[in-house]
Amino acid sequence: MLKAENQEPLYRQLKKAIQAAILNDTYQQGEKIPTEPELSEQYNVSRITVRKAVEELVKEGYLIKQQGKGTFVHLPKIDRKIEHVMGFTAACQSNGLTSHSLVMNKEVIKADAELREALQLEKDEQVIYIQRKRYAGDSPLMLENNYYPYHRYRFLLDETLEGSLYELLREKYDIHPDQSGKTTLELVLADEEQAQVLETSIGKPLFYLKTLINDQYNRSVHVGKQYIIGDRYQFTL
């Protein structure tokens, strides 16, 4: 229930509650949410409070109102062309959304055989493993796992990496990650860990995008293994 004594206004508390229900699939894509009177009774708040919370969610793209029918969950899909090299930040910007990142892990690890082959590394070379939780607006959308050759990208250990990493590479280090190697795309179901990080349900369909990115000199930049919430993203050919 909402807390009247909380410094945060009730409509914002309600907005977050409805938003959370959308993101954890209590209210699913295309589903009609409860009416204003029903939400008012459920959360013990006025209809004015409900109306303000719903209006903000409509403005932010979580809901859509259909005249005479009600209010429905309507999360916009982020569209990108699978054959083009486009970072997550750029994909969000091209679809009118803001983005930010939360670094979950950053460490130096030994490269396995798969990474050594993809990144053209010697047997004992290391890689920098960077895992980030990527947000479109306020919603977590992608669990990003990237592996960079340590000898060329050790400087990333000193960067915050909360914004566009590709933009950082271009503007600060004159590295242009603009060529893609082998890319595969498949559909998987979220396990417990992925569901917890992406704030969704276990078994939620996810895109699993695996790719090799090269720079302007065709040198390996990173191997990416990304898990993306399926109903918020679409790829075109």
N, C-alpha and C positions, 0 to 999 in steps of 0.2 A: 504493500500500500504506500501511497504518497505521504510525505511528512510535512504537515503545515508549519511546524516549527523550524524547518530547514530554511536557510537563507536563500536557497535557490527557489525562484518562483514555481508555483504548482504547475503552471502550463509547461515549463521546461522539464520538470520531473516527469510529467505525463508524456511529453514528446519523447523523452529518452526511453520510457517504458514501452511505448508503441514501436519505436525504432528498434529496440532490442527484440521485441516479439517478431518483427519482420526479419531481422538478421538471423535469428535462431529458428526460423521457419514455423513459428507458431501461426503467423499470418504468412501465407505463401504467395509467390508471384501470381498476380491475376485474381487473388481471392478478395472478396468483399470484407472489409473490417466491420466491427460492430457500429451501430448507429450512434449518434451523439447522445441520446437518452441512455442507451445501453452502456456506453463508456462512462457517462456521468455517474450512473448507479454503480458500476463495477469499481470505479476508483474513488467514489464518494467526493466528487468535485462538481462545480457548477458547469452548465452547458457552455457558458462563455469560455471557461478554462479549456474545455474539450475543443471548442471551435478554434481557439487560438493555437493550440498544439497541433491540430490537424492541418490548419492553414500553413504553418511553418513546414510541416512534412510534405505538403503539396508543393510549396515553393522549392524545397530542396530535392524534389524528384522521387521521394519515397512512395508517395500516394498520388492518385489521380481521381478527380471527381467526375462522375458521369451523371448528367442531368436526369433526374427522375429514377436513377438506379442505385446510387450510393457512392461510396468511396472505396477505391480498390488499390491494392498493392501494385505499384508500377515502377520497378527499379529499372532504370535505363541500362542498356548493354553498352559496354565499351567496345568499339569496333577498331580492328587493325588488320592490315594485310599481312598474311602469314609469310609471304616471300620477301617482305621488306624488313630491314633492320630498324625497329622503332622501340625505344625504351618505354617503360611503363609511364613515366612522367609525361613524355610526349604524347603517348596514346590518350592519357587522361585529358591533357590540354586540348587535343584535337577534337575531343568529345565534350568540351565545355565543363570539365570537372577539375577541381584542385586535387593535389596529391601530396602525400608525405610518407616517410618511412620510419620504422622503428627497428633499430639494429638488435637482433636477437642473439647473434653469435658472431664473433670475429676471432679467428685463431689460425695459427700455422700448423698444417698437418702434412703427413707424408703422402705423396701422390700414389694412388693405386695404379694398376696396369691400364685401366680404362682412361684415366686422366693423363697419364704419361703419353699414351698414344695420341689422344686428342690434342694435347697442348704441346706435343713434341718436346718432351722433357727427358732428361737422363734418368737412370734407374733410381738414384738416391735423392733426386730433387724434391723440393717441397712446394706446396701450394698454399695460398691464403684462402681459407674458407670463410665466406661472408653470408650470413643468413639474415634476411630482412623481412619484416612484415610490412607489406605495402598497402596503403590506404587510398581509396578513391573517395574524396570528400571525408566523411567521418567513418566510412565503412571499410573494414579490412577486406581486401579482395584477392591478394596474392601472397603466398609464402615463397619467397625467392631464395634459392640456394645457388650461389656462384662460386666458382673455383678459379683463382688467378695464379699464374706462375709467380712464385715468390721473388725470384731474382729480378724481375722487371716491375713488380707491383708492390714491393714492400712498403712504399710510401702510403698505401691505403690504410695501413695499420694506425696512422696518425691522423686520419681524416674522420669527421663525424658521420658522414654518409647518410644524413637524414633527408637529403634532397636527391636530385638527379645525379647518379654516379656517372652516366655518360656525359652529361654537361660538364661535370667536374673534370673528367679526363680530357675533354676537348679544350676547355678554356684555360685550365691551369697547367696541363702537362702536354698539350699538343698531340694527344692520342685520339684518333678518330675511329671509334668502334662502328664502322659502317659497312662491314662485309660479313655475311653469314655463311657458315659452313653447313654441315649436315644438320637438319632440323627434323624432329619427329614430334607428332602431336597425338596424344591418345586420351581416352576418357578413363578415369579411375574414380573410386569411391573414397571419400574422406575417412581416414582412420581416426582413432581417438585423439592422438596428438594433433593432427592437422585440423580436426574439428575444433579443438580447444583454442588453437592459435588463431584460426580464421573466424572464431566465434559463430560457428554454424553447427549443424547436426552431424552426427556420425552417419556415414553412408551418403552424404551429400555428393552429387556428381561434381567432379573437378576435372578441369583440363590439366594434363601433365605435359608441359612443353619442355623439351630437351633440345638444346641448341649449342652450337659452337660459334662464337663471335670473334672476328678478326679485325685488325686495324687497317689503316690505309696502306700499309706495306705488306699486307697479308700475313702478319704475325698474329699468333693466337692471343686474344685478350682474355677470354674466359669461357669455361663451360658453364652453361646455365641449366638448372633443373628446377622448374617453376611449377607450383601448384596454384591453379586459378579457379575461383568459384565459377562454375559453369554457366549459371543463369544470369551472370552479370557481364559476360565477355563473349564476343563472337569474332571469329576469324573469317576473312574473305580471301579468295584466290583471284 
